[in-house]
Amino acid sequence: MRKVLAFIVAALVLSFSGCSSKSAEAADTTLSAPAEKEVSTYLLGAYVDVETAEAKLKEAGFDVVTAYKVDKKGLYTSIVFTNDALKVAANKPGRGYAAVLRLLVNGEKQEISITNPTYYGKAFLQDEFDYQAALAIEKSLSTAFGELKGSDDKWAFDGLADYHFMMGMPYYNEQALLAEGDSSELLEKAKGYKKGKGLLFELQLAEGRTLIGYALGTKTSKFVKKIGFQNANILPYTVLIEDGKAKALAPKYYIAISYPRLTMGEFMTIASVPGAIEKDLAKPFK
């Protein structure tokens, strides 16, 4: 009899433990993280031209910040866009890069590719990332552009906040310091350099905190041709001006996280590019 009772008690304990574990797992997935261990870097959808893409973004409640032609033939255009939710989430020290998303109109592959708000949100906002807010943005995008599928480029969700390409390579927080000085003066320098030719957009997040989009030099920006135009919405590069500093994501970090399938051999083909990017970005502030 004791053996029978012991068996029943053990079974009940296992049963309740299993239910509790499943329910906790479901709750965590619903509230704070995706069910999949790996998250796609981009969301791919049916092709639309640049004008239609901009119109759909605006209808969905987004503001189009700029449309940047990545190549001379105009096959690839990177549309940078934002909304109030993105700007509010990014209006914190060091988080301004998360204020925008990008949509690549890929005329060669006849598809669009959108930076996944969950992937880049977790990478850039880290502990301050709100999964439900990212899902709301994704829902708006899928409503505007129809079914969106995840790209083959992906990374483990739990590894995005402390992502780095390999040992000795920079993390998100190890940003490139381009210049120091009064924030308003730094912004004016960026706006005035070559009569503002390289400045693609200016997005103020708060007093003294501004994200700007900057066109890299023609030679420098060609790195996307070597490692893949399919992820060309890595451009235009952004610079964050706040707290008397002009900063940018370290190129060795930003390129790698935007091309998560990049091999060491492929990275070595653009070995001089990270340094060239930092030099290009620093020029307006000298």
VEXDREN-2710 file (C-alpha; in Angstrom, 1 decimal):
% VEXDREN-2710
k/r/px/py/pz
1/MET/0.0/0.0/0.0
2/ARG/2.8/2.4/0.9
3/LYS/4.5/1.7/-2.5
4/VAL/1.2/2.4/-4.3
5/LEU/0.8/5.7/-2.4
6/ALA/4.4/6.7/-3.0
7/PHE/3.9/6.0/-6.8
8/ILE/0.8/8.1/-6.9
9/VAL/2.4/11.0/-5.0
10/ALA/5.5/10.8/-7.3
11/ALA/3.3/10.8/-10.4
12/LEU/1.3/13.8/-9.1
13/VAL/4.5/15.7/-8.4
14/LEU/5.9/15.0/-11.9
15/SER/2.6/15.9/-13.4
16/PHE/2.3/19.3/-11.7
17/SER/6.0/20.0/-12.3
18/GLY/5.6/19.4/-16.0
19/CYS/2.5/21.6/-16.2
20/SER/4.2/24.4/-14.3
21/SER/7.3/24.2/-16.5
22/LYS/5.3/24.3/-19.7
23/SER/3.1/27.1/-18.5
24/ALA/6.1/29.2/-17.3
25/GLU/7.9/28.6/-20.6
26/ALA/4.8/29.7/-22.5
27/ALA/4.4/32.8/-20.4
28/ASP/8.0/33.8/-20.9
29/THR/7.8/33.2/-24.6
30/THR/4.6/35.3/-24.8
31/LEU/5.9/38.1/-22.7
32/SER/9.5/38.6/-23.4
33/ALA/11.1/36.4/-26.1
34/PRO/10.4/34.6/-29.3
35/ALA/9.7/30.9/-29.3
36/GLU/12.5/30.2/-31.8
37/LYS/16.0/30.0/-30.4
38/GLU/17.3/31.8/-33.5
39/VAL/16.0/35.0/-34.9
40/SER/16.2/36.1/-38.6
41/THR/18.2/39.2/-39.3
42/TYR/15.8/40.3/-42.0
43/LEU/12.1/39.9/-43.0
44/LEU/11.7/39.2/-46.7
45/GLY/8.6/40.1/-48.7
46/ALA/7.2/40.4/-52.2
47/TYR/8.8/43.0/-54.4
48/VAL/7.5/46.5/-54.6
49/ASP/9.2/49.5/-56.1
50/VAL/10.6/52.4/-54.0
51/GLU/7.7/54.7/-54.5
52/THR/5.2/52.0/-53.5
53/ALA/7.3/50.9/-50.5
54/GLU/7.4/54.5/-49.2
55/ALA/3.7/54.9/-49.6
56/LYS/3.0/51.6/-47.8
57/LEU/5.3/52.6/-44.9
58/LYS/3.5/56.0/-44.5
59/GLU/0.1/54.3/-44.7
60/ALA/1.2/52.0/-41.9
61/GLY/2.1/54.9/-39.7
62/PHE/5.8/55.1/-40.3
63/ASP/7.9/58.2/-41.2
64/VAL/10.2/57.8/-44.1
65/VAL/13.5/59.4/-43.1
66/THR/15.5/58.9/-46.4
67/ALA/15.8/56.7/-49.4
68/TYR/19.4/55.9/-50.3
69/LYS/20.5/54.4/-53.6
70/VAL/23.2/51.9/-52.7
71/ASP/24.5/51.3/-56.3
72/LYS/24.8/53.4/-59.4
73/LYS/22.4/51.3/-61.4
74/GLY/19.6/51.9/-58.8
75/LEU/18.9/48.2/-58.3
76/TYR/19.2/48.5/-54.5
77/THR/17.6/51.3/-52.5
78/SER/17.7/51.4/-48.7
79/ILE/14.7/53.2/-47.2
80/VAL/15.3/54.3/-43.6
81/PHE/12.1/54.7/-41.6
82/THR/10.9/55.3/-38.0
83/ASN/7.9/55.9/-35.8
84/ASP/7.1/57.2/-32.4
85/ALA/7.5/53.9/-30.7
86/LEU/11.0/53.4/-32.1
87/LYS/12.1/56.9/-31.2
88/VAL/10.9/56.6/-27.7
89/ALA/12.6/53.2/-27.1
90/ALA/15.8/54.6/-28.5
91/ASN/15.8/57.9/-26.6
92/LYS/18.2/56.6/-24.0
93/PRO/22.0/57.0/-23.6
94/GLY/23.8/55.0/-26.2
95/ARG/20.6/53.5/-27.7
96/GLY/19.9/56.0/-30.5
97/TYR/20.8/53.6/-33.3
98/ALA/17.6/51.7/-32.6
99/ALA/15.5/54.6/-33.6
100/VAL/15.3/53.5/-37.2
101/LEU/14.7/50.4/-39.3
102/ARG/15.6/49.9/-42.9
103/LEU/13.8/48.4/-45.9
104/LEU/15.9/47.3/-48.9
105/VAL/14.2/47.3/-52.3
106/ASN/16.1/44.6/-54.1
107/GLY/15.6/45.0/-57.8
108/GLU/17.9/42.2/-58.7
109/LYS/16.2/39.5/-56.5
110/GLN/12.8/41.2/-56.9
111/GLU/12.1/41.2/-53.2
112/ILE/12.1/43.5/-50.2
113/SER/14.2/43.0/-47.1
114/ILE/13.4/44.7/-43.8
115/THR/15.6/44.8/-40.8
116/ASN/13.9/42.6/-38.2
117/PRO/12.8/44.8/-35.2
118/THR/13.3/41.8/-32.9
119/TYR/16.8/41.1/-34.1
120/TYR/18.2/44.6/-34.1
121/GLY/16.0/45.7/-31.1
122/LYS/17.5/43.0/-28.9
123/ALA/21.0/43.7/-30.2
124/PHE/20.9/47.5/-29.8
125/LEU/18.5/47.9/-26.8
126/GLN/19.7/44.8/-24.9
127/ASP/18.1/44.7/-21.4
128/GLU/15.8/47.5/-22.4
129/PHE/14.3/45.6/-25.3
130/ASP/10.6/45.2/-25.4
131/TYR/9.6/42.1/-27.4
132/GLN/5.9/43.0/-27.5
133/ALA/6.7/46.4/-28.9
134/ALA/8.8/44.7/-31.6
135/LEU/6.0/42.4/-32.4
136/ALA/3.6/45.3/-32.8
137/ILE/6.0/46.9/-35.3
138/GLU/6.3/43.6/-37.2
139/LYS/2.6/43.3/-37.3
140/SER/2.3/46.8/-38.9
141/LEU/4.9/45.8/-41.5
142/SER/3.2/42.5/-42.4
143/THR/-0.1/44.3/-42.7
144/ALA/1.5/46.8/-45.0
145/PHE/3.6/44.4/-47.2
146/GLY/1.8/41.1/-46.8
147/GLU/3.4/37.9/-45.6
148/LEU/7.0/38.3/-44.5
149/LYS/9.3/35.4/-44.0
150/GLY/12.6/35.2/-42.1
151/SER/15.9/35.4/-43.9
152/ASP/18.5/32.6/-43.8
153/ASP/20.7/35.2/-42.0
154/LYS/20.0/34.7/-38.3
155/TRP/21.5/34.5/-34.8
156/ALA/20.5/33.0/-31.4
157/PHE/18.2/35.5/-29.7
158/ASP/19.9/35.0/-26.3
159/GLY/23.3/35.9/-27.9
160/LEU/22.3/39.1/-29.6
161/ALA/22.7/41.4/-26.6
162/ASP/26.4/40.5/-26.2
163/TYR/27.1/39.7/-29.8
164/HIS/30.6/40.0/-31.2
165/PHE/32.1/38.3/-34.2
166/MET/34.9/36.5/-32.4
167/MET/37.3/36.9/-29.5
168/GLY/39.0/40.3/-29.6
169/MET/36.3/41.9/-31.8
170/PRO/34.1/44.8/-30.5
171/TYR/30.8/44.5/-28.7
172/TYR/27.8/46.9/-29.2
173/ASN/29.0/49.2/-26.4
174/GLU/32.5/49.5/-27.8
175/GLN/31.6/52.3/-30.2
176/ALA/33.8/54.3/-32.3
177/LEU/34.4/57.8/-30.9
178/LEU/34.6/60.2/-33.9
179/ALA/34.8/63.6/-32.1
180/GLU/34.2/65.4/-28.8
181/GLY/32.8/68.9/-28.1
182/ASP/29.5/70.7/-27.7
183/SER/26.7/68.5/-29.1
184/SER/25.1/71.3/-31.0
185/GLU/28.4/72.4/-32.5
186/LEU/29.1/68.8/-33.5
187/LEU/25.8/68.6/-35.3
188/GLU/26.4/71.9/-37.1
189/LYS/29.8/70.6/-38.3
190/ALA/28.1/67.5/-39.7
191/LYS/25.5/69.6/-41.4
192/GLY/28.0/72.1/-42.9
193/TYR/30.6/69.6/-44.1
194/LYS/30.8/69.9/-47.9
195/LYS/27.6/72.0/-47.8
196/GLY/25.7/69.0/-46.3
197/LYS/26.3/66.8/-49.3
198/GLY/27.0/63.7/-47.2
199/LEU/24.3/64.2/-44.6
200/LEU/21.3/62.1/-45.6
201/PHE/19.1/62.6/-42.6
202/GLU/18.9/64.2/-39.2
203/LEU/16.6/62.7/-36.5
204/GLN/16.4/64.4/-33.2
205/LEU/15.4/62.1/-30.3
206/ALA/15.8/64.7/-27.5
207/GLU/17.5/67.9/-26.8
208/GLY/21.2/67.1/-27.3
209/ARG/20.6/63.6/-28.7
210/THR/20.5/63.3/-32.5
211/LEU/20.9/60.4/-34.9
212/ILE/22.2/61.4/-38.3
213/GLY/22.6/59.3/-41.5
214/TYR/25.8/59.7/-43.4
215/ALA/26.9/58.7/-46.9
216/LEU/30.2/56.9/-46.9
217/GLY/32.8/57.7/-49.6
218/THR/32.2/56.0/-52.9
219/LYS/35.2/53.7/-52.5
220/THR/34.4/52.8/-48.9
221/SER/30.7/52.0/-49.6
222/LYS/31.7/49.4/-52.2
223/PHE/32.2/46.8/-49.5
224/VAL/28.6/45.7/-49.9
225/LYS/29.4/44.5/-53.4
226/LYS/32.0/42.2/-52.1
227/ILE/30.1/40.6/-49.2
228/GLY/26.6/40.8/-50.7
229/PHE/24.1/43.5/-51.9
230/GLN/21.3/41.4/-50.4
231/ASN/22.1/43.0/-47.0
232/ALA/22.8/46.5/-48.4
233/ASN/20.3/48.1/-46.0
234/ILE/23.3/48.2/-43.7
235/LEU/23.7/51.6/-45.4
236/PRO/23.5/54.5/-44.9
237/TYR/25.7/54.5/-41.8
238/THR/24.5/56.3/-38.8
239/VAL/26.2/58.6/-36.3
240/LEU/24.9/59.3/-32.8
241/ILE/25.5/62.7/-31.3
242/GLU/24.9/63.0/-27.6
243/ASP/26.7/64.1/-24.4
244/GLY/29.3/66.1/-26.3
245/LYS/30.4/63.1/-28.4
246/ALA/29.9/62.0/-32.0
247/LYS/29.9/58.1/-32.0
248/ALA/29.2/55.3/-34.4
249/LEU/28.8/51.6/-34.1
250/ALA/32.2/50.0/-34.5
251/PRO/32.3/48.8/-38.1
252/LYS/33.7/45.4/-37.1
253/TYR/30.6/45.0/-35.0
254/TYR/28.0/46.5/-37.3
255/ILE/29.1/44.7/-40.4
256/ALA/29.3/41.4/-38.7
257/ILE/25.9/41.5/-37.0
258/SER/24.3/42.7/-40.3
259/TYR/26.0/39.8/-42.1
260/PRO/25.8/37.0/-39.5
261/ARG/26.8/34.3/-42.0
262/LEU/30.0/36.1/-43.0
263/THR/33.0/33.8/-42.7
264/MET/36.5/34.9/-41.5
265/GLY/37.7/34.5/-45.0
266/GLU/35.0/36.8/-46.4
267/PHE/35.7/39.3/-43.6
268/MET/39.3/39.4/-44.6
269/THR/38.4/40.5/-48.1
270/ILE/37.2/43.8/-46.6
271/ALA/39.9/44.0/-43.9
272/SER/40.6/47.7/-44.7
273/VAL/37.0/48.7/-44.7
274/PRO/36.3/49.2/-40.9
275/GLY/39.2/51.7/-40.7
276/ALA/38.1/53.4/-43.8
277/ILE/34.5/53.8/-42.5
278/GLU/35.7/55.4/-39.2
279/LYS/37.9/57.8/-41.2
280/ASP/34.9/58.7/-43.5
281/LEU/32.6/59.3/-40.5
282/ALA/35.2/61.4/-38.7
283/LYS/35.9/63.8/-41.5
284/PRO/32.9/66.1/-41.0
285/PHE/33.9/66.8/-37.4
286/LYS/37.5/67.9/-38.0
END
